[in-house]
């Protein structure tokens, strides 16, 4: 015979999963993506590593909805299907956002000045 707590947990998960399922996918994808920059980072303590992981997952979770919505508006790709890959990519970029933005700015400048 199964324990009552296990049955209760299964019922609760079944009831709330339609509401929180997409958010759980976003968090797991962000966590998976954040593990790459974490493995390459030189952290002095476990606490520093945990804070890096938390920062990357929180940033990804905060930006994923907006980026997925933009993809749907601009490219017609459904936001519900884009959320997990977007969350993964945002957190996988890690702390290299400045490098990416510098590269974009350099390309825009080159386009404006005619490649000179």
NUTI-253978 format. One record per residue: residue in three letters; x negated, z negated, y of N, C-alpha, C, O in turn; residue number from 1. Coordinates in Angstrom, 3 decimals, decimal comma. Example, Ala and Ser with C-alpha at 12.3 -4.5 7.8 and 13.67 -1.06 7.14 Angstrom:
// NUTI-253978
aa_n.c1_n.c3_n.c2_ca.c1_ca.c3_ca.c2_c.c1_c.c3_c.c2_o.c1_o.c3_o.c2_i
ALA_-13,190_-7,800_-5,690_-12,300_-7,800_-4,500_-13,200_-7,800_-3,300_-14,236_-8,465_-3,319_1
SER_-12,850_-7,080_-2,250_-13,670_-7,140_-1,060_-12,900_-7,870_0,030_-13,409_-8,039_1,138_2
END
This chain:
// NUTI-253978
aa_n.c1_n.c3_n.c2_ca.c1_ca.c3_ca.c2_c.c1_c.c3_c.c2_o.c1_o.c3_o.c2_i
UNK_-0,846_0,000_-1,190_0,000_0,000_0,000_-0,883_0,000_1,242_-1,862_-0,742_1,319_1
UNK_-0,526_0,844_2,217_-1,327_0,918_3,430_-1,026_-0,247_4,353_0,031_-0,874_4,284_2
UNK_-1,981_-0,513_5,210_-1,810_-1,619_6,146_-0,881_-1,221_7,283_-0,856_-0,053_7,673_3
UNK_-0,115_-2,168_7,825_0,826_-1,833_8,902_0,119_-1,313_10,157_0,673_-0,480_10,874_4
UNK_-1,102_-1,798_10,429_-1,823_-1,336_11,618_-2,156_0,155_11,509_-2,086_0,884_12,498_5
UNK_-2,516_0,598_10,310_-2,843_2,002_10,105_-1,613_2,875_10,328_-1,706_3,943_10,934_6
UNK_-0,457_2,418_9,837_0,776_3,179_10,045_1,153_3,220_11,520_1,570_4,258_12,032_7
UNK_1,005_2,098_12,192_1,321_2,032_13,616_0,404_2,948_14,403_0,865_3,651_15,302_8
UNK_-0,886_2,957_14,088_-1,846_3,812_14,790_-1,507_5,283_14,569_-1,585_6,082_15,502_9
UNK_-1,135_5,644_13,355_-0,780_7,031_13,067_0,456_7,454_13,853_0,519_8,580_14,348_10
UNK_1,431_6,571_13,972_2,648_6,884_14,724_2,333_7,026_16,214_2,838_7,934_16,874_11
UNK_1,507_6,135_16,737_1,150_6,199_18,157_0,390_7,492_18,456_0,671_8,163_19,449_12
UNK_-0,558_7,837_17,608_-1,314_9,073_17,807_-0,379_10,279_17,743_-0,503_11,200_18,551_13
UNK_0,542_10,283_16,801_1,480_11,399_16,677_2,386_11,513_17,904_2,758_12,616_18,304_14
UNK_2,735_10,381_18,492_3,619_10,408_19,657_2,906_10,838_20,932_3,478_11,573_21,737_15
UNK_1,672_10,395_21,127_1,002_10,699_22,392_0,116_11,940_22,350_-0,315_12,415_23,401_16
UNK_-0,163_12,475_21,170_-1,069_13,624_21,094_-0,567_14,856_21,846_-1,397_15,577_22,399_17
UNK_0,732_15,145_21,903_1,142_16,297_22,708_0,819_16,125_24,196_0,624_17,110_24,907_18
UNK_0,764_14,889_24,658_0,498_14,638_26,070_-0,994_14,575_26,380_-1,428_15,026_27,440_19
UNK_-1,780_14,017_25,461_-3,194_13,798_25,718_-4,120_14,680_24,892_-5,340_14,555_25,003_20
UNK_-3,581_15,556_24,079_-4,396_16,386_23,200_-5,380_17,264_23,951_-6,550_17,342_23,577_21
UNK_-4,918_17,931_25,015_-5,791_18,815_25,784_-6,888_18,027_26,490_-8,017_18,502_26,607_22
UNK_-6,561_16,822_26,962_-7,565_16,000_27,638_-8,617_15,495_26,654_-9,792_15,376_27,002_23
UNK_-8,199_15,204_25,445_-9,165_14,786_24,426_-10,113_15,932_24,089_-11,307_15,714_23,884_24
UNK_-9,591_17,133_24,031_-10,434_18,301_23,765_-11,444_18,490_24,886_-12,611_18,788_24,629_25
UNK_-11,001_18,318_26,132_-11,902_18,443_27,282_-13,003_17,396_27,203_-14,172_17,709_27,426_26
UNK_-12,643_16,161_26,889_-13,656_15,097_26,814_-14,649_15,339_25,689_-15,849_15,135_25,872_27
UNK_-14,171_15,769_24,533_-15,083_16,033_23,418_-15,988_17,233_23,712_-17,170_17,212_23,371_28
UNK_-15,448_18,268_24,337_-16,269_19,425_24,689_-17,301_19,052_25,750_-18,446_19,500_25,688_29
UNK_-16,905_18,239_26,714_-17,846_17,789_27,743_-18,936_16,917_27,131_-20,101_17,020_27,514_30
UNK_-18,570_16,071_26,196_-19,555_15,227_25,526_-20,533_16,074_24,723_-21,738_15,821_24,745_31
UNK_-20,030_17,067_24,021_-20,902_17,953_23,242_-21,854_18,712_24,155_-23,035_18,855_23,836_32
UNK_-21,361_19,196_25,275_-22,216_19,912_26,211_-23,237_19,010_26,871_-24,361_19,439_27,133_33
UNK_-22,866_17,762_27,146_-23,769_16,827_27,819_-24,909_16,366_26,918_-25,918_15,863_27,412_34
UNK_-24,767_16,527_25,630_-25,843_16,100_24,731_-27,088_16,978_24,863_-28,193_16,507_24,591_35
UNK_-26,942_18,234_25,269_-28,109_19,114_25,448_-28,985_18,651_26,599_-30,185_18,468_26,394_36
UNK_-28,446_18,450_27,807_-29,307_17,949_28,882_-29,844_16,549_28,593_-30,954_16,207_29,001_37
UNK_-29,054_15,745_27,892_-29,519_14,404_27,552_-30,719_14,467_26,627_-31,652_13,677_26,771_38
UNK_-30,711_15,398_25,677_-31,835_15,495_24,745_-33,103_15,988_25,441_-34,211_15,685_24,997_39
UNK_-32,948_16,742_26,523_-34,116_17,250_27,244_-34,582_16,310_28,351_-35,691_16,462_28,863_40
UNK_-33,750_15,344_28,726_-34,087_14,446_29,833_-35,063_13,369_29,368_-35,018_12,897_28,231_41
UNK_-35,938_13,006_30,286_-36,845_11,899_29,985_-36,287_10,652_30,663_-36,504_10,420_31,852_42
UNK_-35,575_9,870_29,890_-34,979_8,644_30,424_-35,831_7,457_30,016_-36,306_7,374_28,883_43
UNK_-36,016_6,541_30,952_-36,876_5,385_30,710_-36,203_4,376_29,774_-36,868_3,752_28,946_44
UNK_-34,899_4,223_29,906_-34,182_3,235_29,093_-32,933_3,866_28,496_-32,523_4,962_28,879_45
UNK_-32,351_3,161_27,569_-31,080_3,626_26,993_-29,981_3,626_28,044_-29,085_4,469_28,030_46
UNK_-30,067_2,673_28,945_-29,079_2,585_30,016_-29,125_3,841_30,887_-28,079_4,372_31,259_47
UNK_-30,318_4,317_31,212_-30,449_5,545_31,995_-29,845_6,736_31,254_-29,179_7,574_31,861_48
UNK_-30,072_6,810_29,963_-29,485_7,872_29,161_-27,977_7,795_29,129_-27,291_8,812_29,235_49
UNK_-27,455_6,576_28,981_-26,002_6,391_28,965_-25,387_6,758_30,308_-24,314_7,359_30,353_50
UNK_-26,056_6,402_31,405_-25,538_6,751_32,737_-25,581_8,255_32,973_-24,671_8,804_33,595_51
UNK_-26,619_8,929_32,489_-26,677_10,383_32,593_-25,526_11,015_31,816_-24,846_11,909_32,318_52
UNK_-25,317_10,550_30,602_-24,230_11,070_29,769_-22,881_10,838_30,442_-22,041_11,737_30,480_53
UNK_-22,673_9,647_30,966_-21,415_9,324_31,644_-21,217_10,198_32,869_-20,111_10,680_33,112_54
UNK_-22,276_10,411_33,646_-22,178_11,236_34,852_-21,839_12,679_34,508_-21,005_13,295_35,172_55
UNK_-22,476_13,226_33,477_-22,219_14,612_33,101_-20,801_14,802_32,558_-20,134_15,782_32,890_56
UNK_-20,347_13,876_31,733_-18,993_13,981_31,167_-17,949_13,789_32,258_-16,945_14,502_32,280_57
UNK_-18,169_12,834_33,169_-17,211_12,601_34,249_-17,138_13,804_35,189_-16,050_14,192_35,615_58
UNK_-18,281_14,392_35,512_-18,294_15,580_36,366_-17,554_16,727_35,698_-16,757_17,418_36,331_59
UNK_-17,822_16,921_34,427_-17,157_17,986_33,693_-15,651_17,758_33,626_-14,866_18,686_33,824_60
UNK_-15,257_16,529_33,349_-13,826_16,224_33,257_-13,135_16,434_34,600_-11,986_16,871_34,646_61
UNK_-13,829_16,124_35,688_-13,229_16,268_37,017_-13,109_17,728_37,442_-12,147_18,093_38,119_62
UNK_-14,063_18,566_37,059_-14,080_19,954_37,525_-13,420_20,954_36,584_-13,099_22,068_36,999_63
UNK_-13,214_20,580_35,342_-12,722_21,530_34,339_-11,362_22,107_34,690_-11,164_23,317_34,586_64
UNK_-10,441_21,288_35,096_-9,094_21,775_35,417_-9,115_22,811_36,531_-8,444_23,839_36,440_65
UNK_-9,884_22,541_37,582_-9,969_23,470_38,708_-10,607_24,793_38,296_-10,096_25,862_38,632_66
UNK_-11,716_24,725_37,575_-12,406_25,944_37,161_-11,529_26,760_36,205_-11,465_27,985_36,316_67
UNK_-10,855_26,088_35,271_-9,970_26,795_34,347_-8,808_27,432_35,103_-8,393_28,544_34,774_68
UNK_-8,287_26,754_36,094_-7,208_27,314_36,917_-7,703_28,543_37,677_-6,993_29,544_37,769_69
UNK_-8,920_28,468_38,223_-9,493_29,614_38,943_-9,664_30,817_38,006_-9,400_31,956_38,393_70
UNK_-10,107_30,552_36,776_-10,231_31,645_35,808_-8,878_32,287_35,530_-8,776_33,506_35,390_71
UNK_-7,849_31,463_35,453_-6,511_31,996_35,207_-6,022_32,802_36,403_-5,420_33,862_36,230_72
UNK_-6,273_32,314_37,609_-5,819_33,016_38,812_-6,563_34,326_39,025_-5,956_35,338_39,374_73
UNK_-7,878_34,309_38,817_-8,698_35,482_39,135_-8,765_36,501_37,990_-8,706_37,708_38,224_74
UNK_-8,889_36,003_36,750_-9,101_36,904_35,621_-7,916_37,021_34,678_-7,910_37,874_33,790_75
UNK_-6,912_36,169_34,862_-5,751_36,213_33,996_-5,947_35,554_32,641_-5,082_35,656_31,771_76
UNK_-7,084_34,873_32,452_-7,340_34,181_31,190_-6,596_32,856_31,209_-6,735_32,107_32,176_77
UNK_-5,811_32,532_30,183_-5,005_31,305_30,201_-5,867_30,044_30,340_-6,841_29,854_29,613_78
UNK_-5,485_29,203_31,281_-6,246_27,981_31,546_-6,259_27,059_30,331_-7,245_26,360_30,094_79
UNK_-5,187_27,050_29,569_-5,127_26,163_28,403_-6,166_26,531_27,355_-6,644_25,669_26,617_80
UNK_-6,512_27,799_27,291_-7,525_28,240_26,328_-8,936_28,162_26,891_-9,904_28,162_26,130_81
UNK_-9,069_28,095_28,206_-10,388_28,080_28,848_-10,933_26,681_29,043_-12,118_26,532_29,341_82
UNK_-10,121_25,655_28,888_-10,552_24,309_29,258_-11,726_23,796_28,426_-12,663_23,229_28,987_83
UNK_-11,702_23,973_27,133_-12,792_23,457_26,302_-14,111_24,180_26,572_-15,125_23,509_26,761_84
UNK_-14,148_25,509_26,601_-15,424_26,167_26,921_-15,930_25,848_28,323_-17,135_25,702_28,530_85
UNK_-15,024_25,739_29,280_-15,433_25,405_30,647_-16,025_23,996_30,691_-17,063_23,781_31,317_86
UNK_-15,376_23,040_30,034_-15,894_21,667_30,007_-17,268_21,626_29,362_-18,163_20,929_29,841_87
UNK_-17,438_22,367_28,280_-18,725_22,414_27,601_-19,804_22,977_28,520_-20,886_22,402_28,632_88
UNK_-19,517_24,094_29,175_-20,511_24,742_30,031_-20,866_23,907_31,259_-22,033_23,839_31,645_89
UNK_-19,872_23,273_31,871_-20,149_22,454_33,048_-21,090_21,312_32,694_-22,048_21,053_33,422_90
UNK_-20,832_20,634_31,597_-21,706_19,515_31,238_-23,032_19,995_30,657_-24,037_19,296_30,781_91
UNK_-23,060_21,170_30,026_-24,312_21,675_29,467_-25,290_22,092_30,558_-26,503_22,042_30,356_92
UNK_-24,772_22,502_31,708_-25,649_22,847_32,827_-26,414_21,613_33,286_-27,562_21,717_33,716_93
UNK_-25,791_20,461_33,198_-26,476_19,209_33,508_-26,878_19,110_34,961_-26,054_19,291_35,858_94
UNK_-28,144_18,824_35,191_-28,660_18,647_36,546_-29,226_19,928_37,136_-29,889_19,887_38,173_95
UNK_-28,980_21,052_36,504_-29,536_22,315_36,981_-28,606_23,048_37,947_-28,776_24,247_38,164_96
UNK_-27,641_22,362_38,524_-26,709_22,997_39,443_-27,416_23,534_40,670_-27,084_24,616_41,155_97
UNK_-28,384_22,793_41,177_-29,097_23,253_42,376_-29,852_24,548_42,095_-29,880_25,442_42,941_98
UNK_-30,458_24,657_40,929_-31,162_25,887_40,573_-30,206_27,077_40,528_-30,530_28,165_41,002_99
UNK_-29,031_26,857_39,956_-28,038_27,928_39,862_-27,544_28,321_41,251_-27,424_29,508_41,555_100
UNK_-27,259_27,332_42,094_-26,791_27,634_43,446_-27,872_28,336_44,268_-27,563_29,248_45,035_101
UNK_-29,128_27,928_44,122_-30,227_28,605_44,819_-30,327_30,064_44,384_-30,562_30,948_45,208_102
UNK_-30,149_30,310_43,101_-30,191_31,674_42,580_-29,047_32,513_43,138_-29,251_33,674_43,494_103
UNK_-27,854_31,945_43,218_-26,697_32,660_43,773_-26,929_32,960_45,254_-26,652_34,068_45,713_104
UNK_-27,433_31,983_45,996_-27,703_32,184_47,420_-28,752_33,274_47,613_-28,620_34,104_48,512_105
UNK_-29,788_33,282_46,783_-30,822_34,306_46,879_-30,250_35,703_46,620_-30,629_36,662_47,292_106
UNK_-29,352_35,818_45,659_-28,730_37,120_45,378_-27,830_37,575_46,516_-27,797_38,756_46,860_107
UNK_-27,103_36,633_47,093_-26,230_36,978_48,221_-27,075_37,428_49,404_-26,747_38,413_50,065_108
UNK_-28,156_36,714_49,673_-29,050_37,110_50,763_-29,636_38,494_50,531_-29,704_39,313_51,448_109
UNK_-30,058_38,747_49,292_-30,634_40,061_48,969_-29,594_41,159_49,137_-29,922_42,260_49,581_110
UNK_-28,355_40,874_48,789_-27,285_41,869_48,948_-27,003_42,127_50,421_-26,810_43,270_50,833_111
UNK_-26,981_41,065_51,204_-26,683_41,210_52,633_-27,808_41,950_53,355_-27,547_42,836_54,170_112
UNK_-29,043_41,591_53,062_-30,176_42,221_53,760_-30,564_43,559_53,164_-31,476_44,210_53,673_113
UNK_-29,915_43,983_52,124_-30,206_45,273_51,524_-31,383_45,236_50,568_-32,040_46,257_50,365_114
UNK_-31,665_44,091_49,980_-32,720_43,977_48,989_-34,118_43,839_49,566_-35,103_44,004_48,846_115
UNK_-34,217_43,539_50,845_-35,538_43,413_51,472_-36,001_41,992_51,510_-37,093_41,711_52,004_116
END
